[in-house]
Amino acid sequence: MMIFRQLNPTDIHFDVRCGDWDLNEARRISRRMQAELVSPCSPPRILRTALGKPYAEGNHGPRWSCSATTGASGIAWSTGQQTGLDLEHDTGEMPTDTLLRDALTSSERIQWSLRPTSGLFIEIWARKEAALKCIGTGLHFPPNRLEVGMPAERWHPVQADRDPETSCWVRSVRIGHNVACAIACRSPAPLRRTPVGDRIQPEPEGTSVGRTTSPPMSG
């Protein structure tokens, strides 16, 4: 079994699995992935902060973030910094004006209005949730104060009101299956697709996301 200290602490790892699952099944798979990741740690007991972010008792092992949506489950982690992962299934339903005001900054609403689709909104929202998970506040922090930029597969700086506590970086990851995926971290770093469990080891170089293995992603 892989020892976590053998992983580069500057890297961000993630594992996303897609299938013909409803939300309950996706959540079950997400919990299993979390258990597989944390089980090598000692002790393996999973606790939560006051705002709900999970961590291993005694802060042993990696710092991780889980997500589940219809058709996809995933986990992102690092041994050196906080992470955030969000997966969102695109139902095709357009956001209401109220939801747009509550979820997006004024700049993001303008950019969304140039290409108003449910898919674009879901991709932006996934970036919001990933960033909020990374900084540890979840939706206790108003998402319409957090500028996350338009979907792109490169790291984008995030900060609200020049508050260093909200500072992080976010990027989108294409996984298909009508699912938006975004990952956030405190400092931009190489991103690797790494299976959890007894195969927890960096994947070989030379293949791309969407396949079984991937190299560090640029950006």
QUILINSUL-V655992 format. One record per helix or strand of 2 or more residues. SS is the DSSP state (~ for helix, > for strand). FROM is the first residue (numbers start at 0). LEN is the number of residues. If there is no record, write none. Layout:
((SS FROM LEN) (SS FROM LEN))
//
This chain:
((~ 3 3) (> 11 7) (~ 22 16) (> 45 3) (> 53 3) (~ 56 3) (> 62 7) (> 71 7) (> 82 7) (~ 96 7) (~ 105 9) (~ 117 18) (~ 137 3) (~ 142 3) (> 155 5) (> 162 12) (> 178 7) (> 190 3) (~ 196 3))
//
